[in-house]
Amino acid sequence: MKSIHHADLLVRPGHNVDLADCDPGSTQDFKTKDDATSKLRADIERLSALQEIFYASRQYALLIVLQGTDTAGKDGVIKHVMTGVNPQGVDVHSFKVPSTIELAHDYLWRTTKMLPQRGRIGIFNRSYYEELTVVRVHSSVLGHERLPPGSSTSSTLWKDRYEDVNAFERHMSRNGTLILKFFLNLSKDEQRKRLLKRVDTPDKNWKLSASDVRERAFWDSYQHAYEESLTHTSTEWAPWYIIPADHKWFARVAIASVIVAELEALNLTYPEASEEQRTHLSAIRRQLEERESQEHSGSQGSGSGGSSS
């Protein structure tokens, strides 16, 4: 079975990212969707087994961050990659325009309160990284965030925010959260095709909004904002992976492969019972065996009585 070359997707800490050097149409060694089907199926099955151990051990939390332009395929990744996991152990959160209450707090507040518990998987469909991309492209948004005087015009604003996010993620990592960040790298031409498909397909009309088209006018600004974020916030404790997204099937198989590999690297096992628990389990076994013996004896007595009458 072919494999995904994770190192080719990873943004090395300290490496300057130029998205022009990252082919959004790459599929590595896979030639077709069918070529990758068996790999994806195997990883989904493995992910299901790993999730059970992950939940049982309660040592770590897993945070998956999905970022990318409109139509990049974030929803599809969630639907297809997580299809085999137990939904009781997964929380998906989407972050759109901040509410009035959210704007009254610091920009990390609304995502912080949604972080996953140990043993659970949290998926952020967009995240606090909107503050480093959308807000950077549309600087007028800063006016609604009630920042201290001079903060929104400071020459160090973005540098400060990169440092804030890195420190925030370092804190999470130190306290047991495994952080995996995926940037779905979509080409402008492929986005146009997907937007047109939403126009031409009645069942997809609901997915299209006027803002999706308006934002295309800021394509170059967004690319620059993404490059800066990827460059300054890919760390050893919270790495970024740039996922070629022109082929949805490849984006899904690539992300699934990385998640499985990172969970396996934790080397988790089911928790061992303590001496007290083993004593308790032995007592339960005796009770069950005694009950079974009594029920068996009772059924035999009932049967013999019936035959003698």
C-alpha positions as a Markdown table, in Angstrom:
| # | Residue | x | y | z |
|---|---|---|---|---|
| 1 | Met | 0.0 | 0.0 | 0.0 |
| 2 | Lys | 1.3 | 3.5 | -0.9 |
| 3 | Ser | 1.9 | 6.0 | 1.9 |
| 4 | Ile | 1.8 | 9.7 | 2.4 |
| 5 | His | 5.1 | 11.6 | 2.7 |
| 6 | His | 4.3 | 13.6 | 5.8 |
| 7 | Ala | 7.7 | 15.4 | 5.8 |
| 8 | Asp | 6.8 | 17.0 | 2.4 |
| 9 | Leu | 3.7 | 18.5 | 3.9 |
| 10 | Leu | 5.2 | 19.7 | 7.2 |
| 11 | Val | 6.2 | 23.4 | 7.7 |
| 12 | Arg | 9.5 | 23.2 | 9.4 |
| 13 | Pro | 9.8 | 25.6 | 12.4 |
| 14 | Gly | 11.6 | 28.8 | 11.3 |
| 15 | His | 11.1 | 28.0 | 7.6 |
| 16 | Asn | 9.8 | 30.9 | 5.4 |
| 17 | Val | 6.7 | 29.8 | 3.5 |
| 18 | Asp | 6.0 | 30.8 | -0.1 |
| 19 | Leu | 2.8 | 29.3 | -1.2 |
| 20 | Ala | 3.9 | 29.7 | -4.8 |
| 21 | Asp | 6.3 | 26.8 | -4.1 |
| 22 | Cys | 3.5 | 24.6 | -2.8 |
| 23 | Asp | 1.6 | 22.8 | -5.5 |
| 24 | Pro | -2.1 | 22.7 | -4.6 |
| 25 | Gly | -2.6 | 20.0 | -7.2 |
| 26 | Ser | -0.1 | 17.5 | -5.8 |
| 27 | Thr | -1.2 | 14.0 | -5.0 |
| 28 | Gln | 2.3 | 12.6 | -4.3 |
| 29 | Asp | 2.5 | 9.0 | -5.3 |
| 30 | Phe | -1.2 | 8.5 | -5.7 |
| 31 | Lys | -2.5 | 8.8 | -9.3 |
| 32 | Thr | -6.3 | 8.6 | -8.8 |
| 33 | Lys | -8.9 | 8.7 | -6.2 |
| 34 | Asp | -9.3 | 4.9 | -6.5 |
| 35 | Asp | -5.6 | 4.6 | -5.9 |
| 36 | Ala | -5.9 | 6.2 | -2.5 |
| 37 | Thr | -9.2 | 4.5 | -1.4 |
| 38 | Ser | -7.6 | 1.6 | 0.3 |
| 39 | Lys | -5.2 | 3.8 | 2.2 |
| 40 | Leu | -8.0 | 6.1 | 3.4 |
| 41 | Arg | -10.1 | 3.1 | 4.4 |
| 42 | Ala | -7.3 | 1.6 | 6.4 |
| 43 | Asp | -6.5 | 4.8 | 8.2 |
| 44 | Ile | -10.1 | 5.4 | 9.1 |
| 45 | Glu | -10.3 | 1.9 | 10.6 |
| 46 | Arg | -7.1 | 2.5 | 12.5 |
| 47 | Leu | -8.3 | 5.9 | 13.7 |
| 48 | Ser | -11.4 | 4.3 | 15.1 |
| 49 | Ala | -9.3 | 1.8 | 17.2 |
| 50 | Leu | -6.9 | 4.6 | 18.3 |
| 51 | Gln | -9.7 | 6.8 | 19.4 |
| 52 | Glu | -11.0 | 4.2 | 21.8 |
| 53 | Ile | -7.6 | 3.8 | 23.4 |
| 54 | Phe | -7.2 | 7.6 | 23.4 |
| 55 | Tyr | -10.5 | 8.1 | 25.2 |
| 56 | Ala | -9.9 | 5.3 | 27.7 |
| 57 | Ser | -6.4 | 6.5 | 28.7 |
| 58 | Arg | -7.5 | 10.1 | 29.2 |
| 59 | Gln | -3.9 | 11.3 | 29.1 |
| 60 | Tyr | -4.1 | 13.7 | 26.2 |
| 61 | Ala | -6.6 | 15.8 | 24.3 |
| 62 | Leu | -6.4 | 16.2 | 20.5 |
| 63 | Leu | -7.0 | 19.6 | 18.8 |
| 64 | Ile | -7.3 | 19.5 | 15.0 |
| 65 | Val | -7.3 | 23.0 | 13.4 |
| 66 | Leu | -8.5 | 23.3 | 9.8 |
| 67 | Gln | -7.8 | 26.5 | 7.9 |
| 68 | Gly | -8.2 | 27.5 | 4.3 |
| 69 | Thr | -10.1 | 29.6 | 1.9 |
| 70 | Asp | -13.8 | 29.2 | 1.1 |
| 71 | Thr | -14.5 | 25.9 | -0.7 |
| 72 | Ala | -11.1 | 24.5 | 0.3 |
| 73 | Gly | -12.9 | 21.3 | 1.6 |
| 74 | Lys | -12.8 | 21.7 | 5.4 |
| 75 | Asp | -16.3 | 20.3 | 5.9 |
| 76 | Gly | -15.6 | 17.4 | 3.6 |
| 77 | Val | -12.5 | 16.5 | 5.6 |
| 78 | Ile | -14.5 | 16.4 | 8.8 |
| 79 | Lys | -17.2 | 14.3 | 7.2 |
| 80 | His | -15.0 | 11.7 | 5.5 |
| 81 | Val | -11.9 | 11.5 | 7.8 |
| 82 | Met | -13.9 | 11.3 | 11.0 |
| 83 | Thr | -16.6 | 9.0 | 9.6 |
| 84 | Gly | -15.4 | 5.9 | 11.6 |
| 85 | Val | -14.8 | 7.5 | 15.0 |
| 86 | Asn | -17.3 | 7.5 | 17.9 |
| 87 | Pro | -19.2 | 10.8 | 17.7 |
| 88 | Gln | -19.5 | 10.8 | 21.5 |
| 89 | Gly | -15.8 | 11.5 | 21.7 |
| 90 | Val | -15.6 | 14.3 | 19.1 |
| 91 | Asp | -16.5 | 18.0 | 19.2 |
| 92 | Val | -16.7 | 20.1 | 16.1 |
| 93 | His | -16.7 | 23.9 | 16.4 |
| 94 | Ser | -17.0 | 26.5 | 13.6 |
| 95 | Phe | -16.0 | 30.0 | 14.2 |
| 96 | Lys | -17.5 | 32.8 | 12.1 |
| 97 | Val | -18.1 | 36.5 | 12.8 |
| 98 | Pro | -17.6 | 37.2 | 16.5 |
| 99 | Ser | -20.7 | 38.0 | 18.6 |
| 100 | Thr | -21.0 | 41.1 | 20.7 |
| 101 | Ile | -20.1 | 39.1 | 23.8 |
| 102 | Glu | -17.1 | 37.5 | 22.1 |
| 103 | Leu | -15.8 | 41.0 | 21.0 |
| 104 | Ala | -16.0 | 42.1 | 24.7 |
| 105 | His | -13.2 | 39.6 | 25.5 |
| 106 | Asp | -9.7 | 39.0 | 24.1 |
| 107 | Tyr | -9.6 | 37.3 | 20.7 |
| 108 | Leu | -8.6 | 33.9 | 22.1 |
| 109 | Trp | -11.5 | 33.7 | 24.6 |
| 110 | Arg | -14.1 | 32.2 | 22.3 |
| 111 | Thr | -11.9 | 29.4 | 21.2 |
| 112 | Thr | -10.3 | 28.7 | 24.5 |
| 113 | Lys | -13.6 | 27.8 | 26.1 |
| 114 | Met | -14.1 | 25.2 | 23.4 |
| 115 | Leu | -10.8 | 23.3 | 23.8 |
| 116 | Pro | -11.2 | 19.5 | 24.1 |
| 117 | Gln | -11.0 | 17.6 | 27.4 |
| 118 | Arg | -8.5 | 14.9 | 27.9 |
| 119 | Gly | -9.6 | 11.8 | 26.0 |
| 120 | Arg | -11.6 | 13.8 | 23.5 |
| 121 | Ile | -11.0 | 15.1 | 19.9 |
| 122 | Gly | -11.8 | 18.7 | 19.2 |
| 123 | Ile | -12.0 | 20.0 | 15.6 |
| 124 | Phe | -11.9 | 23.7 | 14.9 |
| 125 | Asn | -13.4 | 24.5 | 11.5 |
| 126 | Arg | -11.6 | 27.8 | 11.3 |
| 127 | Ser | -10.1 | 29.0 | 14.5 |
| 128 | Tyr | -8.2 | 31.7 | 16.3 |
| 129 | Tyr | -6.1 | 31.9 | 13.2 |
| 130 | Glu | -8.9 | 34.0 | 11.6 |
| 131 | Glu | -7.4 | 36.7 | 13.8 |
| 132 | Leu | -4.1 | 36.4 | 11.9 |
| 133 | Thr | -5.6 | 36.2 | 8.4 |
| 134 | Val | -9.1 | 37.7 | 8.0 |
| 135 | Val | -8.4 | 40.4 | 10.5 |
| 136 | Arg | -5.1 | 41.2 | 8.8 |
| 137 | Val | -6.8 | 41.4 | 5.4 |
| 138 | His | -9.7 | 43.5 | 6.7 |
| 139 | Ser | -7.9 | 45.7 | 9.3 |
| 140 | Ser | -11.2 | 47.6 | 9.9 |
| 141 | Val | -12.3 | 44.6 | 12.0 |
| 142 | Leu | -9.8 | 45.7 | 14.7 |
| 143 | Gly | -12.0 | 48.7 | 15.4 |
| 144 | His | -14.6 | 46.4 | 16.8 |
| 145 | Glu | -12.3 | 44.6 | 19.1 |
| 146 | Arg | -12.0 | 47.4 | 21.7 |
| 147 | Leu | -8.2 | 47.1 | 21.9 |
| 148 | Pro | -6.2 | 49.4 | 24.2 |
| 149 | Pro | -5.3 | 52.8 | 22.6 |
| 150 | Gly | -2.6 | 52.5 | 19.9 |
| 151 | Ser | -2.7 | 48.7 | 19.8 |
| 152 | Ser | -4.4 | 48.4 | 16.4 |
| 153 | Thr | -1.9 | 50.7 | 14.8 |
| 154 | Ser | 1.2 | 49.3 | 16.5 |
| 155 | Ser | 4.0 | 48.3 | 14.1 |
| 156 | Thr | 4.4 | 45.1 | 16.2 |
| 157 | Leu | 0.7 | 44.1 | 16.2 |
| 158 | Trp | 1.1 | 40.9 | 14.1 |
| 159 | Lys | 4.4 | 40.0 | 15.7 |
| 160 | Asp | 2.7 | 40.2 | 19.1 |
| 161 | Arg | -0.2 | 38.1 | 18.0 |
| 162 | Tyr | 2.1 | 35.4 | 16.6 |
| 163 | Glu | 3.9 | 35.4 | 19.9 |
| 164 | Asp | 0.5 | 35.2 | 21.7 |
| 165 | Val | -0.7 | 32.2 | 19.7 |
| 166 | Asn | 2.7 | 30.4 | 20.0 |
| 167 | Ala | 2.6 | 30.8 | 23.8 |
| 168 | Phe | -1.1 | 29.8 | 24.0 |
| 169 | Glu | -0.3 | 26.6 | 22.0 |
| 170 | Arg | 2.8 | 25.9 | 24.1 |
| 171 | His | 0.7 | 26.1 | 27.2 |
| 172 | Met | -1.8 | 23.7 | 25.7 |
| 173 | Ser | 0.9 | 21.3 | 24.6 |
| 174 | Arg | 2.6 | 21.3 | 28.0 |
| 175 | Asn | -0.7 | 20.4 | 29.6 |
| 176 | Gly | -1.5 | 17.4 | 27.4 |
| 177 | Thr | -3.1 | 18.7 | 24.2 |
| 178 | Leu | -1.8 | 17.3 | 21.0 |
| 179 | Ile | -2.2 | 20.1 | 18.4 |
| 180 | Leu | -2.3 | 19.3 | 14.6 |
| 181 | Lys | -2.9 | 22.2 | 12.2 |
| 182 | Phe | -3.8 | 21.8 | 8.6 |
| 183 | Phe | -3.9 | 24.5 | 6.0 |
| 184 | Leu | -5.9 | 23.4 | 2.9 |
| 185 | Asn | -4.0 | 24.9 | 0.0 |
| 186 | Leu | -6.5 | 25.5 | -2.8 |
| 187 | Ser | -5.6 | 27.2 | -6.1 |
| 188 | Lys | -7.6 | 30.2 | -7.3 |
| 189 | Asp | -8.7 | 28.4 | -10.4 |
| 190 | Glu | -10.0 | 25.4 | -8.5 |
| 191 | Gln | -11.9 | 27.7 | -6.2 |
| 192 | Arg | -13.6 | 29.3 | -9.2 |
| 193 | Lys | -14.7 | 25.9 | -10.4 |
| 194 | Arg | -16.1 | 25.0 | -7.1 |
| 195 | Leu | -18.0 | 28.3 | -6.7 |
| 196 | Leu | -19.5 | 27.8 | -10.2 |
| 197 | Lys | -20.5 | 24.3 | -9.3 |
| 198 | Arg | -22.4 | 25.7 | -6.3 |
| 199 | Val | -24.2 | 28.1 | -8.7 |
| 200 | Asp | -25.0 | 25.4 | -11.2 |
| 201 | Thr | -26.0 | 22.6 | -8.8 |
| 202 | Pro | -29.4 | 23.2 | -7.1 |
| 203 | Asp | -28.5 | 21.0 | -4.2 |
| 204 | Lys | -25.4 | 23.1 | -3.6 |
| 205 | Asn | -27.0 | 26.5 | -3.9 |
| 206 | Trp | -27.4 | 26.8 | -0.2 |
| 207 | Lys | -23.6 | 26.6 | 0.3 |
| 208 | Leu | -22.9 | 29.8 | -1.7 |
| 209 | Ser | -22.9 | 33.2 | -0.2 |
| 210 | Ala | -22.1 | 36.6 | -1.7 |
| 211 | Ser | -19.2 | 37.0 | 0.7 |
| 212 | Asp | -17.5 | 33.9 | -0.9 |
| 213 | Val | -17.3 | 35.8 | -4.2 |
| 214 | Arg | -16.4 | 39.1 | -2.6 |
| 215 | Glu | -13.4 | 37.6 | -0.7 |
| 216 | Arg | -11.9 | 36.4 | -4.0 |
| 217 | Ala | -11.0 | 40.0 | -4.7 |
| 218 | Phe | -8.6 | 39.8 | -1.8 |
| 219 | Trp | -6.9 | 36.6 | -2.9 |
| 220 | Asp | -3.4 | 37.9 | -2.9 |
| 221 | Ser | -3.8 | 39.6 | 0.5 |
| 222 | Tyr | -5.0 | 36.3 | 1.9 |
| 223 | Gln | -2.1 | 34.4 | 0.4 |
| 224 | His | 0.3 | 36.8 | 2.1 |
| 225 | Ala | -1.5 | 36.6 | 5.4 |
| 226 | Tyr | -1.5 | 32.7 | 5.3 |
| 227 | Glu | 2.2 | 32.7 | 4.4 |
| 228 | Glu | 3.0 | 34.9 | 7.4 |
| 229 | Ser | 0.9 | 32.8 | 9.8 |
| 230 | Leu | 2.4 | 29.5 | 8.5 |
| 231 | Thr | 5.9 | 30.9 | 8.8 |
| 232 | His | 5.6 | 32.4 | 12.3 |
| 233 | Thr | 3.4 | 29.8 | 14.0 |
| 234 | Ser | 4.6 | 26.4 | 12.9 |
| 235 | Thr | 6.4 | 25.1 | 16.0 |
| 236 | Glu | 7.7 | 21.8 | 17.3 |
| 237 | Trp | 4.7 | 21.7 | 19.7 |
| 238 | Ala | 2.1 | 22.8 | 17.2 |
| 239 | Pro | 3.2 | 22.2 | 13.6 |
| 240 | Trp | 1.4 | 23.3 | 10.5 |
| 241 | Tyr | 0.9 | 20.9 | 7.5 |
| 242 | Ile | 0.2 | 22.4 | 4.1 |
| 243 | Ile | -2.3 | 20.1 | 2.4 |
| 244 | Pro | -2.7 | 20.2 | -1.4 |
| 245 | Ala | -6.5 | 20.7 | -1.7 |
| 246 | Asp | -7.2 | 20.8 | -5.4 |
| 247 | His | -8.1 | 17.1 | -5.2 |
| 248 | Lys | -10.5 | 16.6 | -2.3 |
| 249 | Trp | -9.7 | 12.9 | -2.1 |
| 250 | Phe | -6.0 | 13.6 | -1.6 |
| 251 | Ala | -6.5 | 16.2 | 1.1 |
| 252 | Arg | -8.6 | 13.7 | 3.0 |
| 253 | Val | -6.2 | 10.8 | 2.8 |
| 254 | Ala | -3.2 | 13.1 | 3.7 |
| 255 | Ile | -4.9 | 14.5 | 6.8 |
| 256 | Ala | -6.1 | 11.1 | 7.9 |
| 257 | Ser | -2.6 | 9.7 | 7.5 |
| 258 | Val | -1.0 | 12.4 | 9.6 |
| 259 | Ile | -3.6 | 12.1 | 12.4 |
| 260 | Val | -3.1 | 8.3 | 12.6 |
| 261 | Ala | 0.7 | 8.6 | 12.7 |
| 262 | Glu | 0.6 | 11.3 | 15.4 |
| 263 | Leu | -1.8 | 9.3 | 17.6 |
| 264 | Glu | 0.3 | 6.1 | 17.1 |
| 265 | Ala | 3.4 | 8.0 | 18.2 |
| 266 | Leu | 1.8 | 8.6 | 21.6 |
| 267 | Asn | 2.2 | 4.9 | 22.3 |
| 268 | Leu | -1.0 | 4.9 | 24.4 |
| 269 | Thr | -2.3 | 1.7 | 26.0 |
| 270 | Tyr | -5.5 | 0.9 | 27.9 |
| 271 | Pro | -5.3 | 1.8 | 31.5 |
| 272 | Glu | -4.3 | -1.0 | 33.9 |
| 273 | Ala | -6.6 | -1.8 | 36.8 |
| 274 | Ser | -5.3 | -0.9 | 40.2 |
| 275 | Glu | -5.1 | -3.6 | 43.0 |
| 276 | Glu | -8.3 | -2.2 | 44.5 |
| 277 | Gln | -10.0 | -2.3 | 41.1 |
| 278 | Arg | -8.9 | -5.9 | 40.5 |
| 279 | Thr | -10.3 | -6.9 | 43.9 |
| 280 | His | -13.5 | -5.3 | 43.0 |
| 281 | Leu | -13.6 | -7.0 | 39.6 |
| 282 | Ser | -13.0 | -10.4 | 41.3 |
| 283 | Ala | -15.9 | -9.8 | 43.5 |
| 284 | Ile | -18.1 | -8.9 | 40.5 |
| 285 | Arg | -17.0 | -12.1 | 38.8 |
| 286 | Arg | -18.0 | -14.2 | 41.9 |
| 287 | Gln | -21.4 | -12.5 | 42.1 |
| 288 | Leu | -22.0 | -13.2 | 38.4 |
| 289 | Glu | -20.9 | -16.8 | 38.6 |
| 290 | Glu | -23.0 | -17.4 | 41.7 |
| 291 | Arg | -26.0 | -15.9 | 40.1 |
| 292 | Glu | -25.5 | -18.0 | 37.0 |
| 293 | Ser | -25.1 | -21.1 | 39.2 |
| 294 | Gln | -28.3 | -20.4 | 41.1 |
| 295 | Glu | -30.3 | -19.7 | 37.9 |
| 296 | His | -28.9 | -22.9 | 36.3 |
| 297 | Ser | -29.9 | -24.9 | 39.4 |
| 298 | Gly | -33.3 | -23.3 | 39.5 |
| 299 | Ser | -34.0 | -24.1 | 35.8 |
| 300 | Gln | -33.0 | -27.8 | 36.3 |
| 301 | Gly | -35.2 | -28.1 | 39.4 |
| 302 | Ser | -38.1 | -26.7 | 37.5 |
| 303 | Gly | -37.5 | -29.0 | 34.6 |
| 304 | Ser | -37.4 | -32.2 | 36.7 |
| 305 | Gly | -40.5 | -31.2 | 38.6 |
| 306 | Gly | -42.4 | -30.8 | 35.4 |
| 307 | Ser | -41.4 | -34.2 | 34.1 |
| 308 | Ser | -42.5 | -36.1 | 37.2 |
| 309 | Ser | -46.0 | -34.7 | 37.3 |
